[in-house]
């Protein structure tokens, strides 16, 4: 007999806690015999869960709490898994594949918009288990981070490719598996995006890329600007920074002694930053920061 709890979307039956309905569900991966799903559940929010198909429950990773599923909620999850499996097959059959004898990870990628990508990763983990993930990446840089994050740093060949993916330069970009794929498939846009991402494109390429994407982009500044510049956060165009390949780290509140999220620290040479700065750090408005890019002498040639 069902015993409904204060949260009417949950009930106890035969000593097990059940979820009656799931508002929305998206499957994003498969690992160790379980599916990785994002579920939005009443009063529990939107979170990642592992779905055990055999036992019929979901649980958060490393948590002992299990939420069993009614027929309705399990149908929501199974529908999302069907969509995931269908998408995997579509990506595998119609999009560029990057694989080599030196990589234990195979990945497929596709443009979803000019500056956005989906990437499918398949690899065997240290325990010998197959894993498959699909990531929706807002930028090329996001996709590169996802791919590099799954490469095995303890394997000499993969560690070398990981370094190239994270920080190619004029001498190593020809060994970059994504750049090799872009050349082989004749993807001129991706070639320009990669050269821009790695700060090795010239101003002509930058202009063509901005025209192709319909977006303004910030080039990397020269070594003189390999330093922190503090900018008032309420004036920042974060989309412009993201589109331009800036990697902004988040500083959590427990590490905010004498600091504020009202200012960001930006390095326009490395295109990095932190969403915080010291309370007494002198700062400028973002519009003043952008003036640095008006001077051609400041830009990497």
Secondary structure, DSSP 8 states (H G I E B T S, - for coil): --EE-SSTTEEEETTEEEE---SEEEEEEEETTEEEEEEEETTTEEEEEEEETTTTEEE-TT----EEE-HHHHHHHHHHHHHHHHHHHHHHHHS-EE--TT-SEEEEEEEEETTEEEEEEEEE-TTS-EEEEEEEESSHHHHHHHHHHTS-TTSHHHHHHHHHHHS--TTTGGG-HHHHHHHHTT-HHHHHHHHHHTT---HHHHHHHHHHHTS-----B-GGG-S-EEEEGGG--HHHHHHTT-EEE---GGG-TTEETTEEEEETTTTEEES-EETT---B-HHHHHGGGG-GGGB--
